[in-house]
Amino acid sequence: MGADALGAFSESRVKLVNDYLESNLLRFEKSCSQRFEPLIEAMRYSLEGGGKRLRPILTLSAAEALGLNPKDVLPAACALEYIHTYSLIHDDLPALDDDDTRRGKPSSHKRFGEAVAILAGDALLTEAFGQTLLLSESKKFQPSQILEVVELLAQHAGVRGMVGGQLLDVTINTSEASLPEIEFIHIHKTGALILASVLIPTKLISIDEQKIQNFRRYGEALGLAFQISDDLLDSETSIRYSRGPRKKPKPCYTQVMSPSEMKQKLNLLIDHAINSVSSLGDKSKNLVDIAEFIRARKA
Ligand code: GRG
């Protein structure tokens, strides 16, 4: 997986993200005591595990659509991938999903043990906020704009977003979950970080409220569409490469919708996402391509 998964258009963007992630890890390595090397190794193992880089690519594409230089938002894009990676490491732990593999390889706790996996996740989450502050390096953004990015990330990754959604995901009585409850969980657990990826660039430029709302509509529709596409893939394939066999039942759309109803909803959400950014004209091309990738994704 990797560049191809998000289409040829994003190949150069994936490389930009991967090079930036690598240079940051090297920076860490140089500034840390050698005794912390096992932690860096576990962070590197999951960061380089073959993810699609959907969230950072979204941030670069939203930035481009707003006329910003994508390179200037790389620190925030990298922060999103750190948070996403920590969430997958922790999600795989025995206390949560208890998944032995991730992207065709042993999950972090299977490779390094539970204690190091927990700490690698903690380190990625903490360092993500440090990364965000590196937005100041380009000298393009005001400190107040960078602080707004920090607040946006905390809001969408924390209790009000992904972590809150994860709480509901693990505590709900799966067999009795209704469509509105399942949707509420997905909007928070998966959708919130995707929405944050789209909204971050709107905090770094002065734009009118209508444009922000258009980006919000795009991000919300895309976040939910991504989860439906994930559940559809689950329903079509008994064992997913990305995650391995499921040990625990999860609240998902397949419980309350047929595959054809899910496809219909996915198509409506993708159309809605694309319409939301159509007023940007040619500048929305990458955002449209990402939405089409999610409509048709096979992995
Ligand atoms: C542990 C706080 C905490 C949160 C975990 C998002 C999440 C919350 C867990 C992941 C569970 C899951 C598989 C959700 C389905 C949608 C999803 C986020 C899939 C993985 O994202 P991709 O496909 O991953 O972007 P790659 O491998 O491409 O990086």
Boltz pocket constraint, residues with backbone or C-beta under 6 A from the ligand:
constraints:
  - pocket:
      binder: B
      contacts: [[A, 50], [A, 51], [A, 52], [A, 53], [A, 54], [A, 86], [A, 87], [A, 88], [A, 90], [A, 91], [A, 96], [A, 103], [A, 157], [A, 162], [A, 163], [A, 166], [A, 189], [A, 190], [A, 226], [A, 227], [A, 230], [A, 242], [A, 243], [A, 299]]
      max_distance: 6.0
